Amino acid sequence: MNWLPLSELKDDEKIGTGRKIRLYNVGLNVESKADDYFEYMVSFIYENNQHLQLTCLSQGEAGNIICVLEKDLPNHYAFGKELKRMMGTENTFIKIEPGAPGNAD
């Protein structure tokens, strides 16, 4: 599993559900800066066919939504450009798993 800086993500990369995003330097009281992050997962929104949401998976913040992404309708994914627009690229990384749905091979 590799983490790619969002600044290096292609604008036309398809961002589907299940993709994980990390936002570092969030200000957690941890010994190592490597552990100072919140992790999010791209997921569907109940009864909303136009957007995807980024839901926090990290303890203490789990379930919180940081943003929504506009889907490339009629498809069920957003593009990297939209993710970068909504999350920003500073301190933000995306998990790259070759062969997984919505991931580049």
DAHU-V545465 format. One line per field, one symbol per residue. ss: DSSP state (H for helix, E for strand, - for the rest). burial: b if it has 16 or more other ideal C-beta (glycine too) atoms within 10 Angstrom, else e. A space follows every 50 residues. Layout:
ss->???
burial->???
This chain:
ss->-EEEEHHH-----EE----EEEEE--------HHH-EEEEEEEEE--EEE EEEEEE--------EEEEEE-------EEHHHHHHHH----EEEEE---- -----
burial->eeeeebeebeeebbbbeebbbbbbeeeeeeeeeeebbbbbebeeeeeeee ebbbbbbeeeeeeeeebbbebeeeeebbbbebbbeebeeeebbbbbeeee ebbee
